[in-house]
Amino acid sequence: MSDKADPAPVPPEPPYEGECCEGGCGEACVWEKYYLARAEHEQAMAEWLTRHPAG
C-alpha cells in the first residue's frame, strides 16, 4: 500500500489561547476533547506504522 493511498494520521491542533473558559466544563472542555483526540491519534499512528514499517 502506498503512502499516498494511506497517508499518516494528522495530529490534532491544541486549543487556541483563550478558547478554554476555565469554567470546569468536564467532558465538554476543549482540553478534554483535545486530549481524547490526541489519544485517538496516537492509536491511529501506531496502526499506520504497523502498515508502513520504517525502511
C-alpha positions in Angstrom: 0.0 0.0 0.0 1.4 3.4 -1.0 1.7 6.3 1.5 -0.4 8.4 -0.9 -3.3 5.9 -0.6 -2.8 5.7 3.1 -1.4 8.9 4.5 -0.1 9.2 8.0 -2.7 10.5 10.5 -2.5 14.2 11.2 -2.2 15.1 14.9 -5.0 17.3 16.4 -4.4 21.0 16.9 -4.3 22.1 20.6 -7.0 24.6 21.6 -6.3 28.3 20.8 -5.2 30.6 23.5 -8.3 31.8 25.3 -10.5 29.1 23.9 -10.8 27.4 27.3 -13.3 29.3 29.5 -11.7 27.9 32.7 -15.2 27.1 33.8 -14.7 23.4 34.6 -16.8 22.1 31.8 -15.8 18.5 32.4 -16.1 16.3 29.2 -17.1 19.4 27.2 -13.9 21.2 27.9 -11.8 21.9 24.8 -8.7 20.5 26.6 -10.5 17.2 27.4 -11.6 17.0 23.7 -8.0 17.7 22.7 -6.6 15.0 25.0 -9.1 12.5 23.7 -8.3 13.4 20.1 -4.5 13.1 20.9 -5.0 9.6 22.3 -7.0 8.6 19.2 -4.2 10.0 17.0 -1.6 8.0 18.9 -3.6 4.8 18.3 -4.1 5.6 14.7 -0.4 6.4 14.2 0.6 3.1 15.8 -1.7 1.3 13.4 -0.4 3.3 10.5 3.2 2.5 11.5 2.3 -1.2 11.6 1.1 -0.9 8.0 4.2 1.2 7.0 7.3 -0.1 8.8 10.4 2.0 8.5 12.9 1.2 5.9 
